[in-house]
């Protein structure tokens, strides 16, 4: 699955399209960190200037601006830019639910889906660990299997909690 914001139908390109259409950079600026603000502004000005030349120039300039906006957005997240992806890619089951929750103002579908997935993941790891804890001390392979299952459960639980509490590197805000 590709990142949501790397696609032609993702929120970054949609905001860039609106910025061009309305000739107002403020639609796209929130998607990039302050330190990339001037680079995006310069690309926006150049795009608007070139668009006036011809339909082909406008198409090329727009695409270049989309790539620039997505690249700067990814850099703002501390992630590598791997190119602009086409529309219609599978974003998995969560992203469409999250987008829909924001659109409708209703969190229930997303919340129920995520809570079910977390519950199932915790239960599976827990059952795996508990089912292997009664091993014979002389069976080192079984002991290792238990330790791996037990650590998988404990570390998954801790990592999940740390992410929820905002202690993960993957949920930094764009500044």
KEMITOR-460245 format. One record per residue (C-alpha): residue number from 1; residue in three letters; x, z, y. Coordinates in Angstrom, 1 decimal. Last residue first. Example, Ala and Ser with C-alpha at 12.3 -4.5 7.8 and 13.67 -1.06 7.14 Angstrom:
% residues 2
+-----+---------+--------+--------+--------+
! num ! residuo !     px !     pz !     py !
+-----+---------+--------+--------+--------+
!   2 !     SER !   13.7 !    7.1 !   -1.1 !
!   1 !     ALA !   12.3 !    7.8 !   -4.5 !
+-----+---------+--------+--------+--------+
//
This chain:
% residues 175
+-----+---------+--------+--------+--------+
! num ! residuo !     px !     pz !     py !
+-----+---------+--------+--------+--------+
! 175 !     UNK !    5.4 !   11.8 !   22.6 !
! 174 !     UNK !    4.0 !   10.4 !   19.4 !
! 173 !     UNK !    2.9 !   13.3 !   17.2 !
! 172 !     UNK !    4.8 !   14.2 !   14.1 !
! 171 !     UNK !    2.9 !   14.1 !   10.8 !
! 170 !     UNK !    5.5 !   12.9 !    8.3 !
! 169 !     UNK !    8.2 !   15.5 !    9.0 !
! 168 !     UNK !    6.0 !   18.2 !    7.3 !
! 167 !     UNK !    5.4 !   21.7 !    8.7 !
! 166 !     UNK !    2.0 !   20.9 !   10.0 !
! 165 !     UNK !    0.1 !   23.6 !    8.2 !
! 164 !     UNK !   -1.6 !   21.0 !    6.0 !
! 163 !     UNK !    1.8 !   19.5 !    5.1 !
! 162 !     UNK !    3.2 !   22.9 !    4.3 !
! 161 !     UNK !    0.2 !   23.8 !    2.1 !
! 160 !     UNK !    0.5 !   20.5 !    0.2 !
! 159 !     UNK !    4.3 !   21.0 !   -0.2 !
! 158 !     UNK !    3.7 !   24.6 !   -1.5 !
! 157 !     UNK !    1.0 !   23.6 !   -4.0 !
! 156 !     UNK !    3.1 !   20.6 !   -5.2 !
! 155 !     UNK !    6.1 !   22.9 !   -5.5 !
! 154 !     UNK !    4.2 !   25.5 !   -7.6 !
! 153 !     UNK !    2.5 !   23.0 !   -9.9 !
! 152 !     UNK !    5.6 !   20.8 !  -10.5 !
! 151 !     UNK !    7.7 !   23.9 !  -10.9 !
! 150 !     UNK !    5.4 !   25.1 !  -13.7 !
! 149 !     UNK !    5.3 !   21.7 !  -15.4 !
! 148 !     UNK !    9.1 !   21.4 !  -15.2 !
! 147 !     UNK !    9.6 !   25.0 !  -16.4 !
! 146 !     UNK !    7.1 !   24.4 !  -19.3 !
! 145 !     UNK !    8.8 !   21.2 !  -20.4 !
! 144 !     UNK !   12.2 !   22.9 !  -20.2 !
! 143 !     UNK !   10.9 !   25.7 !  -22.4 !
! 142 !     UNK !    9.5 !   23.2 !  -24.9 !
! 141 !     UNK !   12.9 !   21.5 !  -25.1 !
! 140 !     UNK !   14.6 !   24.8 !  -25.4 !
! 139 !     UNK !   12.6 !   25.8 !  -28.5 !
! 138 !     UNK !   14.3 !   29.1 !  -29.5 !
! 137 !     UNK !   12.3 !   31.0 !  -26.9 !
! 136 !     UNK !    9.2 !   29.8 !  -28.5 !
! 135 !     UNK !    6.7 !   28.4 !  -26.1 !
! 134 !     UNK !    3.6 !   30.0 !  -24.7 !
! 133 !     UNK !    3.8 !   28.7 !  -21.1 !
! 132 !     UNK !    2.9 !   25.1 !  -22.0 !
! 131 !     UNK !   -0.9 !   25.1 !  -21.5 !
! 130 !     UNK !   -0.5 !   27.1 !  -18.3 !
! 129 !     UNK !    1.7 !   24.6 !  -16.7 !
! 128 !     UNK !   -0.4 !   21.5 !  -17.6 !
! 127 !     UNK !   -3.6 !   23.3 !  -16.6 !
! 126 !     UNK !   -2.1 !   24.2 !  -13.2 !
! 125 !     UNK !   -0.9 !   20.6 !  -12.6 !
! 124 !     UNK !   -4.2 !   19.1 !  -13.6 !
! 123 !     UNK !   -6.2 !   21.7 !  -11.6 !
! 122 !     UNK !   -4.1 !   21.1 !   -8.4 !
! 121 !     UNK !   -4.4 !   17.3 !   -8.6 !
! 120 !     UNK !   -8.2 !   17.5 !   -9.3 !
! 119 !     UNK !   -8.7 !   19.9 !   -6.4 !
! 118 !     UNK !   -6.7 !   17.8 !   -4.0 !
! 117 !     UNK !   -8.6 !   14.6 !   -5.0 !
! 116 !     UNK !  -12.0 !   16.4 !   -4.7 !
! 115 !     UNK !  -11.0 !   17.9 !   -1.3 !
! 114 !     UNK !   -9.9 !   14.4 !   -0.1 !
! 113 !     UNK !  -13.1 !   12.7 !   -1.2 !
! 112 !     UNK !  -15.4 !   15.5 !    0.1 !
! 111 !     UNK !  -13.7 !   15.6 !    3.5 !
! 110 !     UNK !  -13.7 !   11.8 !    3.9 !
! 109 !     UNK !  -17.4 !   11.5 !    3.1 !
! 108 !     UNK !  -18.4 !   14.6 !    5.1 !
! 107 !     UNK !  -16.5 !   13.9 !    8.4 !
! 106 !     UNK !  -19.3 !   12.2 !   10.3 !
! 105 !     UNK !  -18.6 !   11.1 !   13.9 !
! 104 !     UNK !  -19.5 !    7.6 !   12.9 !
! 103 !     UNK !  -16.4 !    5.7 !   14.1 !
! 102 !     UNK !  -14.1 !    8.6 !   13.5 !
! 101 !     UNK !  -15.4 !    9.2 !   10.0 !
! 100 !     UNK !  -15.3 !    5.4 !    9.4 !
!  99 !     UNK !  -11.6 !    5.2 !   10.2 !
!  98 !     UNK !  -10.9 !    8.2 !    8.0 !
!  97 !     UNK !  -12.9 !    6.7 !    5.1 !
!  96 !     UNK !  -11.1 !    3.3 !    5.6 !
!  95 !     UNK !   -7.8 !    5.1 !    5.5 !
!  94 !     UNK !   -8.5 !    7.3 !    2.5 !
!  93 !     UNK !   -9.4 !    4.8 !   -0.3 !
!  92 !     UNK !   -6.3 !    2.6 !   -0.2 !
!  91 !     UNK !   -5.2 !    0.5 !    2.7 !
!  90 !     UNK !   -5.9 !   -2.7 !    0.7 !
!  89 !     UNK !   -4.8 !   -5.7 !    2.9 !
!  88 !     UNK !   -7.3 !   -7.7 !    4.8 !
!  87 !     UNK !   -5.2 !   -8.7 !    7.8 !
!  86 !     UNK !   -1.6 !   -9.9 !    7.3 !
!  85 !     UNK !    1.5 !   -7.7 !    7.7 !
!  84 !     UNK !    3.7 !   -7.5 !   10.7 !
!  83 !     UNK !    7.3 !   -6.9 !    9.8 !
!  82 !     UNK !    9.3 !   -4.2 !    8.1 !
!  81 !     UNK !    9.7 !   -1.8 !   11.0 !
!  80 !     UNK !   11.3 !    1.4 !    9.9 !
!  79 !     UNK !    9.7 !    4.8 !   10.5 !
!  78 !     UNK !   10.5 !    7.4 !   13.1 !
!  77 !     UNK !    6.9 !    7.5 !   14.2 !
!  76 !     UNK !    7.9 !    6.1 !   17.6 !
!  75 !     UNK !   10.0 !    3.5 !   15.8 !
!  74 !     UNK !    6.8 !    2.4 !   14.0 !
!  73 !     UNK !    5.0 !    2.1 !   17.3 !
!  72 !     UNK !    7.8 !    0.2 !   18.8 !
!  71 !     UNK !    7.8 !   -2.3 !   16.0 !
!  70 !     UNK !    4.0 !   -2.5 !   16.1 !
!  69 !     UNK !    4.0 !   -3.3 !   19.8 !
!  68 !     UNK !    6.9 !   -5.8 !   19.5 !
!  67 !     UNK !    5.2 !   -7.6 !   16.6 !
!  66 !     UNK !    1.9 !   -7.8 !   18.5 !
!  65 !     UNK !    3.7 !   -9.0 !   21.6 !
!  64 !     UNK !    5.5 !  -11.8 !   19.6 !
!  63 !     UNK !    2.1 !  -12.8 !   18.1 !
!  62 !     UNK !    0.6 !  -12.9 !   21.6 !
!  61 !     UNK !    3.5 !  -15.0 !   22.9 !
!  60 !     UNK !    3.2 !  -17.5 !   20.1 !
!  59 !     UNK !   -0.6 !  -17.9 !   20.5 !
!  58 !     UNK !   -0.3 !  -18.1 !   24.3 !
!  57 !     UNK !    2.5 !  -20.7 !   24.1 !
!  56 !     UNK !    0.4 !  -22.8 !   21.7 !
!  55 !     UNK !   -2.6 !  -22.5 !   24.1 !
!  54 !     UNK !   -0.5 !  -23.5 !   27.0 !
!  53 !     UNK !    1.7 !  -22.3 !   29.9 !
!  52 !     UNK !   -0.4 !  -19.3 !   31.1 !
!  51 !     UNK !    0.3 !  -17.3 !   28.0 !
!  50 !     UNK !    4.0 !  -17.1 !   29.0 !
!  49 !     UNK !    3.3 !  -14.9 !   32.0 !
!  48 !     UNK !    1.0 !  -12.5 !   30.1 !
!  47 !     UNK !    3.5 !  -12.2 !   27.3 !
!  46 !     UNK !    6.4 !  -11.6 !   29.7 !
!  45 !     UNK !    4.5 !   -8.8 !   31.4 !
!  44 !     UNK !    3.6 !   -7.2 !   28.1 !
!  43 !     UNK !    7.1 !   -7.4 !   26.8 !
!  42 !     UNK !    8.4 !   -5.6 !   29.9 !
!  41 !     UNK !    5.7 !   -2.9 !   29.6 !
!  40 !     UNK !    6.6 !   -2.4 !   25.9 !
!  39 !     UNK !   10.3 !   -2.0 !   26.7 !
!  38 !     UNK !    9.4 !    0.3 !   29.6 !
!  37 !     UNK !    7.2 !    2.6 !   27.4 !
!  36 !     UNK !    9.7 !    2.9 !   24.6 !
!  35 !     UNK !   10.8 !    6.4 !   25.5 !
!  34 !     UNK !    7.2 !    7.5 !   26.1 !
!  33 !     UNK !    6.4 !    7.0 !   22.5 !
!  32 !     UNK !    4.2 !    4.1 !   21.5 !
!  31 !     UNK !    0.5 !    3.9 !   20.5 !
!  30 !     UNK !   -0.7 !    5.4 !   23.8 !
!  29 !     UNK !    0.6 !    2.3 !   25.6 !
!  28 !     UNK !   -1.7 !   -0.2 !   23.9 !
!  27 !     UNK !   -5.0 !    0.0 !   25.9 !
!  26 !     UNK !   -3.1 !    1.1 !   29.0 !
!  25 !     UNK !   -1.4 !   -2.3 !   29.1 !
!  24 !     UNK !   -4.4 !   -3.9 !   31.0 !
!  23 !     UNK !   -4.8 !   -7.6 !   31.1 !
!  22 !     UNK !   -8.3 !   -7.1 !   29.6 !
!  21 !     UNK !   -7.6 !   -9.7 !   26.8 !
!  20 !     UNK !   -4.0 !   -8.8 !   26.5 !
!  19 !     UNK !   -4.6 !   -5.1 !   26.3 !
!  18 !     UNK !   -7.5 !   -5.7 !   23.9 !
!  17 !     UNK !   -5.3 !   -7.7 !   21.6 !
!  16 !     UNK !   -2.6 !   -5.0 !   21.8 !
!  15 !     UNK !   -5.2 !   -2.3 !   20.9 !
!  14 !     UNK !   -6.3 !   -4.3 !   17.9 !
!  13 !     UNK !   -2.7 !   -4.9 !   16.9 !
!  12 !     UNK !   -2.0 !   -1.2 !   17.0 !
!  11 !     UNK !   -5.3 !   -0.2 !   15.3 !
!  10 !     UNK !   -4.8 !   -2.3 !   12.2 !
!   9 !     UNK !   -6.3 !   -5.8 !   11.6 !
!   8 !     UNK !   -3.0 !   -7.6 !   11.9 !
!   7 !     UNK !   -1.3 !   -5.0 !    9.8 !
!   6 !     UNK !    1.6 !   -2.6 !   10.4 !
!   5 !     UNK !   -0.6 !    0.2 !   11.7 !
!   4 !     UNK !   -2.2 !    1.1 !    8.3 !
!   3 !     UNK !    1.1 !    1.4 !    6.5 !
!   2 !     UNK !    1.3 !   -0.9 !    3.5 !
!   1 !     UNK !    0.0 !    0.0 !    0.0 !
+-----+---------+--------+--------+--------+
//
